Amino acid sequence: VSINSLGGPVRRECADVRAKMTQILTFLFLSVCFCATTSQSPVLLGTLSVMQHRTSGILYAINEKTFFIQNFEYDGFGDAVYFYVYTSGQAVNRNGGGIIVNWSSTRATIPNRRFGLGGPSENMTVSLTNGPPNAANLNISNIQTVTIWCQQFRVFFARLDLPTNVNIPPLSPVTTDAPVVPFCIQLHNDLQVFWTHNDSHISIRQCGCISEDQYMAFGISGNDTKTYMVGADVVVTWIDSDGPKAVDYYLTGRQQCRGGEGVCPDTLLAGGTGTQDIAMISGSTMNEMRCVEYERLLNTGDSSDRPYLVNNQTQFVAWAYGPRATEEGLRDLAFFHTEYPRNGDNFQINFAQGSRCDEPLQCVQEMVCPWEGVNISAMEPTMFLVKIGLSGGSRGYQGITGLSGWGIAYYINDTLIPVLKLRRNVTYTFIVEAGNDPSDGPKYHPFYITDSIDGGILLDTPEDRVRKNEQVFAGYNLETNEPTAAGRYCAHEETTESGPVALDCDSSLQDYLDTLDVSCQGDESDAAVLTWTPDGNTPDVVYYQCANHLHLGWRIEVVNGTDIGMANNTDTGMGNNTNTGMGNVTNVNITNITNMDGGALTTTSHLTMWLILAVSSIPVIIVMTF
């Protein structure tokens, strides 16, 4: 298949980009430049397969006489190594029989030095006109196989069999136009996007200051009049130990991918109609910066893809970067974004005219300083108030648990994901206010207790259920596959549009919590009540989780008798519990608890008292408002 990638006029010979400064190296590496131009665009021939000495690269034909090798890599340890080709009809034999093509106009062999492999990969031009005469008389359309060949030991270091019936651009008169580099837009201090195109394809390179467990995403907005997430067609990219990845995504909603809805790869969309329409080209890592380049058709014809317009029309785009699910079985799903367009920021691009970036990214390694987690050691009897809220970024959920987060997490007694220390054979009650509307996925957070560190049982396929062998202790009916503890929606949310402050390493968890307000939807009586009694069969460590999302909850430590260590308890804000003689009644000290509207209860405020009675083993809620 012939795929035009680089686009626009090109130069025949590469300028020397081996400057000493890393930033200059990086920028020149991102901006492929040539010295003279032709009227045609290069044609992608394929990728050299690695056979020896870590030799690889992506091969293009600029015209009938000139190859271009993108991201050429070679360890430099060969002896008498040549760019070696075989014409149509020639037998490909490592003992010889092919034609040497001089590496440059001044030397025949490939230099014995390292290309890429720890530094930036290099882009090379190899011209048949460099000779010798039997090569200068060739055209690329006459060549069937390209190799990197070691004459000394008669071995191939890399090989590519060229596609047939490819329309190679003819050799055009040389002009002296100015250098052409890819268009570029700076979307964030930590994210740049480069692109080139021709009449049928677009080549995009995402570059970001991200770590191995993060992703970056870019694509066409879900709304033609603004930058909007829902309905967006984006490509999610990352680089891990298995190399660069580029995955076609379509965003039907803001929730995690479930049942083909939400933030999903095209191949997981409901109905099975989506396809992976992205062709991976290359990836590179340099210092703290990762770059991934890929291609796609301007218009794929896929209903889950939005077309790229190159007719001088402006399009709104969407972008983000954030944590990626790296845990086994989670399929590298993109989690809630860390950075994204805020405050109604709109980003528009004219893909035909484009723009330029003034300088490369300046990536600085982020100092990770997670907040110290909070333990709540519960006295008997006890009650917990469960809400949802912002997760605190790398200092919060991710830093405390070491897991990828979704940007939200559970708050128990107004504390972000505390560790609960509970006793066996004691009954605990959870008042759950985290969302009860299944049709509103981003705000639907049914609470359950499980042995799964991931949670999200509603997301599981039958195969996932078998693999995970999850044990559920409360909050989910395995026979009906339905959650049983979903109450009205109460959330700890940002107080300003610019987002929460106090995320630097000098701030405390309380500083962060002070930037949030609690807001609720629905009536106070719509809270769900979950009671649970851990017993001798309960493992020492279980988890409270959301049935509809991965990684919203955290750990419960279950102990025997008085092993709970009450002398070191963190104040739960619940006040002292007493028995009023009404049976198993939890009496809430209303001077120390947060009311259902999020404010502290006082004798002058709107007061709501929750009483949980055990009547014939059935919990009954009494809501007293005065």
Order of alpha helices (4+ residues) and beta strands (2+ residues): beta-alpha-beta-beta-beta-beta-beta-beta-alpha-beta-beta-beta-beta-beta-beta-beta-beta-beta-beta-beta-beta-beta-beta-beta-alpha-beta-beta-beta-beta-beta-alpha-beta-beta-beta-beta-alpha-beta-beta-beta-beta-beta-beta
